[in-house]
């Protein structure tokens, strides 16, 4: 499993979280409230968390190509929705998760 994170400073985190989730909910499985959301694409997922100062995004996928695609989709939509703030979205790869059997 591949994972990338981005933290976007904004006072409108909850608004952007809800806007992203509502947008994608027309086509795919999405769950959200004002503080947290989960968008499930066929090629990956994005967990969102909003606090008063920032929007946290955590993207997960099974392949490097899918993580890249998921990051691009989320970033391009957020950039469109937050065009007044012109957010700088920097993705940081998280260490690969390894599950261990007992």
N, C-alpha and C positions, 0 to 999 in steps of 0.2 A: 504494500500500500504506500502510495506517495502522498505527501501532505505539504502544502504551502500556506503561509500565513501573511496577512497584511493588516496593518493598523493604520487607520486613516483618522487624523485629528479633525474633528468637526463637532460643532454644537448641534448639528442636525442629524446625528447618527440614527436616532429612532425613525425619523421621517424617511431617510434613505433606505433603512432596513425594510420598512413596510412597503415602500414604493417598489423596491426590487422584488420582494416576495409577491406582492399583488400582480406585478407585471408577469412573472413567470407562472403564477398559479393558473393562468388561463390555458396553459399548455401541459404542465407537468405537476408532479406531486410536490406541494409546498406546505410547510407548517410554520406559523409565526404568531407572535404577539408583539407588543411595543418594544420589548427588550431582547428578544431572541428569535431566530428563525433558522429553518433548514430547507434548502432548495435541492431537490434530487433530480439531477439530469440523468439521461441514459448513460452518459460517459463519465460522471463524477458527481460530487455533491459539494455544497457550500454551506457551512454553519456560520451564522451571523450573530453578533452580540453587540448591543448598543449600550453605551453609558453616556453621561452628560458631556463627555469630552472627546469621545472617539467611537469609531465603528471598527470592530474587529471581524476579520474574515478568515475562515479556515477552510481551505479547499482540499478535498481528498479524491483520489482516483487510483485505479489499478495499474495504470501505465504512465510513463513519462509523457507520452503524447496526449493522453487524456487529461493529465493535470495541467498541461500547457493550454489545452483547449478550454478547460473549465475556468482557469484564471483569466484567459482572454475574454470569454463571454461575460463573466462577472465584471471585470474591469471596464470593458467597453460600455456596458449598460450603466454602471455607476458614474462613469465620466459624463455620459449623456444626461443623466438625472441631476448630477451635481455640477453642471457646467458653470454656474455662477461662482463656485468655490474653486474650480479647476483643481481637483484633488490630485495629489501625487501618490500613486499607488505603487508601492514597492513590495513585491512578493519575496518571501524568505522561505526557502525549503527547510522543512523540518526533517529531523532524522527519520529514516524509514522505520516503520513499526514492525517488530518481529514478535510473533506470538510464540510462546513456549508452552509445550504440553507438560503437565505434571507427571 
